[in-house]
Amino acid sequence: MIKMLEMSMIKICAGCGRMALLFCFLSSFVLAALAFQGEQKDGFGRSMEFYDRSQVIEDSATTKYAWDEPDFLAPMHNLTMPVGREAILTCSVSNLGKYKVAWVRAEDQTILSLHTKVVTHNSRITVTHDNLQTWHLRIRQLKESDRGCYMCQVNTNIMKMQQGCLDVHVPPDIIYDDTSGDLSVSEGENATLWCRATGHPTPRITWRREDGHPIILRRGNRDAVKVDTYNGSNLYFWRLDRKQMGAYLCIASNDVPPAVSKRILLNVNFAPVIKVPNQLLGAPLNTDVMLECYVEAFPNTINYWVKNRGEMLLNGSKYTIREERSGYKVLMWLIIRSFATQDIGTYNCVSTNSLGKAEGTLRLYEIKVGPGGPQDNHISIVGGLAEPARGHRSRESEVFSSSPSLSSSNLLQLFLAACLVLTHR
């Protein structure tokens, strides 16, 4: 419509004078302006349509381009490995094309490799791939310092990355500078054993006695409690008793083999204490008589026998002296060969250490045994009771026949010996 008006105005203006020509020019200008507005509107509408078509075309190209970009086929997995082994982190990429893969340590952004080239100076690290699709970061002879997260990156316009974390387990190791050594404590005092260990995960500390006996624990005035094992870095003892003396094992474990242990010796010091099972002993002549004393002490003692508070008895043909030691306990024996009249008297077992001295007293009497005597070779008197003494007749002595009862003279001797025991009490 506007085009037709424009052509008509041109024809009219061609046949007009000067004033009419000016009018026609102005009219043409107005029509042209209207035509421009219409064209602008249409043109803008057409431009938007074109723009939309172009955008669709561009978006399609972009979509096609994005479809061809690299992408990760699967997420990276975290790893847990013991120290000294090899760890392999895997990153799978599709449509890699012209792009490159890099391995980076996440903690400090250290670049480990660029595509197939290892750029770190760590000789334990290598990179391998399977047709540029599956990429492996290999770390040999793992150290605790290798623990952390690692990134697999692809250098697209907007960088793509994946991350996997490596945990390095370290077996336990006891810190000897921060662990108890052997300890000596006086009886009745308090004591603490402690043990420290390193490792990852954090080690557990368990205590047990080396001899397999239960651990005796006491808290305040409460009764003692016996446990086979105790868990904790510190093992507390309150008012130590000699029964708690022994070797203790501090065992550190964190499920990463091997577990380790340290042996710690706890000594409880106390002066000697002597117990005499038979303080009064009677025996027939020409028999071998054995005297016994039980000693408890720590540190170790010097033990010996004395007769009638005078001479020290020595090993020989007449006397046999033996000891059996077990921890802080000592069993002392004195064997008198061919008991004779001159052997009658008082015997003392003596024990001494740096903390004190103790004595046990035994009295040895003759028991006359005649025909029809007791069934046993000789008799010991303990606490007013008649018991067979340990020992046997010497070879040259005569063995008397057995009888179910004692003679009257023997009964009298037994009665007198019992009276002596009661008097000494």
PyMOL commands that set and color helices and strands:
alter all, ss='L'
color gray80, all
select helices_A, chain A and resi 2-14+18-67+144-146+176-178+242-244+341-343+408-424
alter helices_A, ss='H'
color red, helices_A
select strands_A, chain A and resi 71-72+79-82+87-94+101-105+110-114+117-118+125-130+134-139+148-154+160-174+183-186+191-194+197-200+204-209+215-217+225-227+230-231+234-237+246-253+260-275+280-283+289-298+302-307+319-326+329-336+345-353+356-366+379-382+385-388
alter strands_A, ss='S'
color yellow, strands_A
deselect
rebuild
show_as cartoon
